[in-house]
């Protein structure tokens, strides 16, 4: 099976943060990890996948995030043209993962059935539950459904050899993770199934949650999908990712890292 090259691209930042912001029941006065925002690219000769599309600058400014670069522009650093991409996997539809979809006019979007149902159903009658969504992003994706540009998945599906998606739920109604075959074996992109290494390694659920039981079960799923190695699971927002993994080149340091290479130190 031909391996994928796998990249994380950092595009925004949030911090400082407290333990109470990063785990349910955490001390709201104790300093804790900040968060980085990423999109990911799985790339090989026959297929290229963008995993999540990030958010735009206006959304970041309104929500108080520090914005560095538009993901659609940042992927050009990997010689990818957003207007020509054919496959985009959306791990879920939150504002920082499924924004600026118009930048990918040829893409087919891969999504769990349960995520679209969640983001457009009765749960969104709750101000608390809908706070992670941007209505314009949701409406854009609905229009893509009507244009035959959304491929829905149910639970675990192999999209192509060496790349599969797996529903965990927990964070949202249809949160999914992506398992990718690389030269160092299977690597699992957790996205928001685990925001930080801290959450999954300590069984400490993140406060932004739809179902705590599914989030806790999701940590077990991540570990099993990785073959039993946290070094093969990449959390969705941990700044440590940029420290642990090497940049593809010196000029991309601090922007892009390669996840198909072993981490510098064990996480």
Buried (B, 14 or more C-beta within 10 A) or exposed (E): EEBBBBBBBBBBBBBEBBBBBBBBEBEEEEEBBBBBBBBBBBBBEEBBBBBBBBBBBEBBEEBEBEBBBBBBEBBEBBEBEBEEBEBBBBBBBBBBBBBBBBBBEEBBBBBBBBBBBBBBEEBBEEEEBBEBBBEBBBEBBBEBBEEEBBEBBEEBBEBEEBBBBBBBBBBBBBBBBBBBBBEBBBBBBBBBBBBBBBBBBEEBBBEBBBBEEBBBBBBEBBBEBBEEBBBBBBBBBBBBBBEBBBBBEEEBEEBBBBBBBBBEEEB
